[in-house]
Amino acid sequence: MQPGPDLQTVAIYAPVARRLVQVEERLRQVCQTDIADLNPLLDYALASGGKRVRPALTLLAAEFYEHPQERSLIMASAVELLHLATLIHDDTVDNAGMRRGKPTINKIYGNHVAVLLGDYLFATSATFVCDTGVVRVIRRFSETIMELASGQLIEFFTTFEPSKARRLYDERIYRKTASLFRTSAESGAILSGAPESQVAALRQYGYNIGMAFQIVDDLLDVQGEASEIGKPVGNDLLQGVLTLPAIMLMERYPNDHSIDKLFAAIQAGDASVPELLQHSIDMISESGIITDCFAVIRGYCADASEALDTLPDCAPRRSLTQMVDYIRERTR
């Protein structure tokens, strides 16, 4: 359950590497319950974790004015548990069979077990946050759970609905993704005793890298390799979810794109779905839209970097700057 082994994340995490090990120890303890059938489920869920970007963000944000360290360790563990819970629920709602190249919980154990396991992790993350004893952080964490759930609801009610896509896109990706990045950074700052101006700066930083992170995800869905991203290419479109590249395609070619036909074919169970999906992906790749999406990503990354300008120049700040580069350039 260690963070991703690539050299870039190792360098970014260096100022908090020891404390990330302590977070891993806390996560392992979550797997040690007195319910024998639950433990292997928890082991599998936590072993399927990614690079631990969110807990690293909490710890780095806390490193500027850290006192006491125990509370930010608790919070870093909580944000990762919340993230894992949302992944399990998202996979169940989407009926996804693969996550990061491994079978999902719902694929192995079924939807009923997956929903209950996600609920268990949600509740566990909440008990961790309560242990910080800071009402402001507890409230922000609760608001984040509301935002995550409402983001998923917005996505559900806008699937296969091109007319709603652009208007709700930014709100949806904030709620579904950027809200937890924002909370990871903001809560670390609050718990460390940072001045209010720097809490606000780290809140803005978290928001902006969260928005960039999701748009990179959108691009990977139409541009990546299935072996790299751990799920089928074009999966969002197959689910009826319109991401930024698809939205830009419809805007650029309102009368000459295949997405409407693709959605109709998916809903009718037509055999033309693979061909229409590939045609849509090819149009996105050949139209310059990828470049336009990267321009949006660079804008959010620039805003994230600018938010750090008021923070002291130190190793954690340099790591947060490197994290911006990592999110902009990631391939999985």
N, C-alpha and C positions, 0 to 999 in steps of 0.2 A: 504493500500500500504506500510505497514511497512516491514522491512526486516524480513526474516524467523525467527520464534519465538524460534527455538531450542537454548538450552543453550550455545552450542559451538559457534555459530555465535554471540550471544549476548556478550560473553566474548571477542571474537576477535574484535568486533566493539567498545568496551568500550571507547578507547581513542578518537573516533570520533562520538560517539553516538549522541551528540547534533547536530553536523553538518549534520549527516545523516537525522535527522528530518527536517532540513532546505532543504535538497535535496528533500525529500518527498513533502514538501510544494511547491517547484518549479515545481515538476512533476504534482502536482494537478492543478497548475495554467495553465499548458499546456492544460488541459481538459476544460478550461473555455474560449471558443471562442465565436464569435458572429454568428456561424453557428450551428443552433440547432441540425441538424442531425448528425453533426460530434462529438459533445460532448459525447454522450453515447458510440460511438465507441472508443474514446480515454479513457474514463473511464474503459471500459472493457479491453482494451489492457494493460493499466498501472496497473490495479488491478490483472492482470494475471502474473505480474512480479515475479521473484524468490526471492533470498535472497539478492539481491543488492550487490553481491560480487565485481563487477567492480567499481561502485562508491565508495564503501568502500576502495578499493585498491587505488584509486586516492587520497582520503582524507588522508589515512594513509601515502602514499608516500609524501604528501605535509606537513605532520605534523613535519618533521624533521627541516625544515627551512621556516616556514610559514610566508609569507608576500607578498601581502595582502591576507587575507582569502577568500575574495569575488571571486577571479578568480578560485580557486580550487573548490569552490562550484558550479560555473557555469560549470566547466569541468566535475565534477562528474555527474551532471545532464545530460550533453551532452552524456557521454559514455553510460549511462543507456538508453537514448532515442535511441541511435544508436543500442544498443544491442536489444532492443524491435523491432526496425524496421527490423533488420535482421531475427529475429524469425518469424515475420509475413511473410516476403518474402520467407523464407525457407519452412515454412508450406505450403505456396501456391504452390511453385514449386514442393514440395513432395506430394501435395494433402493430407496432413495430416489432420486427423479429431480430434485429441486430442493433447493437450499440457498441461503438468502438471496436468493431470486429468480433464481438462476442454475442452469443444469444442473450436476449433480454430476459429479465425476471418473468415477465408475462409469457414469453415464449416457452420457458422451461416449466414454470409452475402454474400458469394460467392467470387470467385476469383477476379472479377473486383474491388470490394470494398476493398478487402484485399490488392491488389497491390497499390491502390491509398492511402490507409491509411499508408502502409509502406513508400511510397514516402513522405507523409506528415511528418512522424516522422523523416525520413532521413533529410529532409530540415530543420525541427525544430532543430534537433541536431546541424546542421551546423551553424544556426544563433546563437545558444548558444556559440559555440566555437569562432565565430567571436567576440563576446562580451568580450572575454579575451584580445583581442588586441595584442596577441603575435603571430607573423607570424610563428615562428618555430612550435608552437603547432597547429596552423591552418593547416599548411602544413602536419604535421604528421597525423592529423585527416583525411585530404583528402586522404593521402596515405593509411590509414587504410580502408577507404571505398572502394578504389580500390582493396585492398588485399582481403577484405571480398567478394566482387563481383567475383573476379577472382578465389578465392577458391571454390565458388559455381559453377563456370563454369568448373573448373577442375573436380569437383565431377560429374557434369552432363555428361561430355564427357568421363569419365572413368567408368560409371555404366555398370555392366555386362561385364566388361573387365578385367579379372584376370591378363592378361599379363602386364598391366600398373600399377597394384595396388601398389606393393612394391616401385617401382621407384618414384612414385608421392605422396606416403602417407604422409611423413613428410612435404613436401611443402604444401599439401592440408590442413592438420590440422593446420599448422602455419597460413595460410591465413584465414581459416574459423573461427578459434577460438583464437589461441595464439596471433595473431596480435592485437586484441582488449585488451587483458590482458596486453600486452607489452605497448600499448599506454596509458592505464589507469594509469599504474605505472610511465611511463616515463613523461607523461604530468604533473602529480602531482608534480614530482620532479622539472621539469623545472619551473613551475609556482610558486613554493615556493622559488626559488632562490638558489637551492642546487648547490654545486660545481659540475663541469662537471664529475668528477670521480664518484660521487654518483648518478648523473643522469644515467651514464652508468651502475652502479650496479643495480639500480632499473629497468632499461630497461631489463637487463639480468634476473632479478628476475621475472618480468612480463612474459617474453617469456617462461621461464621454467615452471612456475606454469600453464600457459596457455596450454602448450603441455601436461603436466600431467593431467590437467582437462579434455582434450578431450579424452585421452586414458582411463581415468576412465569412461567417457561416453560410449566409445566403449565396455568396459567390462559390464557396466550396461545393455547395449542393449542385451547381450546374457546371462547375469547372474542374472539380477534383476527381481523383480516382477512388473507386469504391474501396480498394485495398487500403488507401490512406485515410479516408474519412470514416471508415467503419460502418457505412450504410450505403444503400444503392444511390447512384448518381441520379439526380432529378426526383428524389423522393418527395420533396416539398410539393412540386407540381402534381405528382401522382396522388398526393393527399388533398389536392385542391387549395393548397396554401400559396398565395401570391407573395413572393419576396421581391426585394428591390430590383434585381435584374429582370424578372418577368414583368413587373410594373412598368419599368422603363421601356421594355420591348413593346408593350401595348400602347404606351404613350407615343412612341416614335413611329410606330406603324399601326395606327388605329384600324385601318381597313385591310391590313396585309400581314397578319400574324396568325399562328395556328393554335393559340392557347384556348380560344373559345371552342374550336373543334376538338382539341384534346380533352377539355373538361366534359364536353358532351359525350365523347367516346368513353371516357372513364365511367361516367354515370350510367351509360347504356351497356357497359361491359363489352364494348366492341373490340375486335381483334386489331384494329388500327392503332391502338394506344402506343405501343413501342415506337412505331414509325413517327407518329405525331409528336411524341415526347422528344425523340431525337431531333426532329426538325426544329422544334422550339429551342432546344439547347444549342443547335448549330446556328440559328438566327441570332441568339444572344452573343455567341462567341464571335460571329463574323460582322457584327454591327457597330462595334466600338462601345457597346454598353458596359463591357467589363472595365474599360478605361474610365468611364463615367462613374461607375460604382466605386472604383478606387479613389477617385477624386472626393467622393463623399466620405469615404473612410479616412482619407488624409485630413479632411476638415475636422472630423471628430478627434483625431489623434493630435492635431495641432492645438485644439482647444484643451485637450487633456494636458499636454505639455505646458501650455500657458498657465493652467491652474496651479502648476507647481512652482511658478516663479516667486511666489511670496514665502515659500518654505525655506528653511535653512539649508545651505549646501552641505550635504553629508551623504554617507553611503546609502541610507534608505531612499533619499531623494533620487540619487543616481540610478538605483534599482528601479524605482517607479518610472523614470525616464526610459530605461531599457525595456520595461514592460510594455510601454507604448509601441516601441519598435517590434517587439515580439508579437504583439497582437496584430499589428498591421501586416506582418510578414508570415504568419503561421500558415501551415498547409494542412493541418488536421486538428 
